[in-house]
Structures are given as structure tokens and as C-alpha cells.
Amino acid sequence: MSTSMKKLVFTFIGLLAGLAAWPVSETVLYFQTQFSSYLIFSICMGVAFGSVMGGVLGSSEGITLSIKPKILPGIITGIVVGAFGGAIGFIIGQGSLFITNEWIFHSNKLFQSYGIPISRAIGWAFLGMFIGTIEGVRSLSPAKIRVGIFGGFIGGIVGGCTLELIKFNYPDLIFARLIGLIIMGGLIGLFYGLFEKRFSVGVLKLLNGKLKGKEYLLIQKKIKIGSSKKSDIFLFEYKNVVEEHAYLTLKKDDVFINAVDKKHRVLVNEIKITEHKLKLDDIVQVGSSKFLFFYK
């Protein structure tokens, strides 16, 4: 899967996340009068939104990398992080609502037209930010968390503004919230993909075998390569690849490849190495797999 296709997949999974969140949100809204306070209702709504959207979006890394064992942990992490982020986001949204009402928009008309949509969009932005960090939290990668913060926040605020504008301008449209949620989910996925590419130091592209054409963006400080399901680059069904075969380290803008064990060969441009600084168009061979290193 190319990096361009990966962004499309992230976007599509985001659209599905928004779609999945809609019936949950409608169910919580239906029971709104049963809550003891609007704050409790808002927190429950945030938890519902966040857990569903987080769970769906949490599966994206395992899907795009074709690593099935990462899908379920991603979903579980997504539910937990999303639920927490949803609660925080909606609390922040309520706080913003109070501030805009008390200090900024003194006119009720202005508050209804601008204060409420802006405040809620801020809440959606923080929800998006937490959802964006799911893969970074799962993999304990500060670099991926940074990608998620930027991508999720921008996707959340742009998508949140879109959602609130649709609801405001078309209040009688039955599926206004559904349309808005789908757009917002798609934008969170899209912006995550865009920032992932922006923060990457380089790309490894598989040139042969079952995963031929798949591209791996190099973002985190250490990237494990091997046949283990815990590997960041999982080379299943490739010959002569051991569980922990090689690893990449990122030092500023440079990428180094290292052999884990001298017994298991790693070649760069057909020369055996123990450590090597990669250059543009280097051909890396790990077992029977071959990669092209380049920048994007």
C-alpha cells in the first residue's frame, strides 16, 4: 500500500468511525432527560462519541500495515483513549461555552450564531486530538503521539466546525448530525495521514514478495524489522527472516539500519552491514525481502 493509498484508507476508516458514532449519539440524546445534569449528560455523550470513534480509528494502523495482531489492541486502546478524550473534549467544550457566553458574545443572537458552534468545535478539536494519539499510545511512540496531536486536533476542529455549521444552517435536516459526524471522522483520518507523512524522515518501499509495493513511513525513533508479530515492519512469509532481524534508528534527519545479530544477514546495495546510514535509493535486503529507501 502506497502512502497516498494509506491516507485514503485512514480517511475512509474515519468516515466509518463517524457513521458508527451516529446511532450511539442518537441513543444518548434520546435519554437526555434522564440525566441529573447537563454536565453529566455532556460527559456521557463525549464518552460515547470518543469510545466508538476511537475504537474504529484505532484499527487503522493494523489494517494499513497488514498486521492483524495489531488490530484488536488498536481497537481496545482506541476505546479507552477515545472515551477519556471524549469526556475531556466535551468538558472543555462546556467550559468554552461558559466563557463565550459570559465574556465574549453578550448578545444572545451572537451567542447562538457563533458562541455555541465555536465552543463545540473546540470540544471536537480536543476529542480529535486524543483520538489521533491512539496509535502512539498503543506503540508507546512519542513521535506518533506528536503526529496524532497535530493531525487529530486540526482534523477535529475543521470537522467540528463543519458539523456545527451543518446543524446550525439545516436544523430541520434529519440526518444533519450524521452528515457532520461522517465528515468530521473523515477529516480526522485525513489530517492524521497528512501529518504522518509530514513528520516522516523517509520511506522504505517493499520491492518483492507478498507485500510488494507497501510503503513504510519512518517516524518513530526505533523501528523493528522481522517475522515477529510485534515488529513494526512485519515480514511474514518471507524466507530467512527471523523474529528480530534488523532495526532502524532515526537520528535527526538521518536513518540508520542495524543488524540485530551477525548470523542473520542484512545487506545494503548487496554489501553485508552491521550498521549503515541510509542514502537515497539504497536497496536494503532483510532475508528474502528487498526495500528501496527514498524521501517524500
Disulfide bonds with the S-S distance in Angstrom:
none
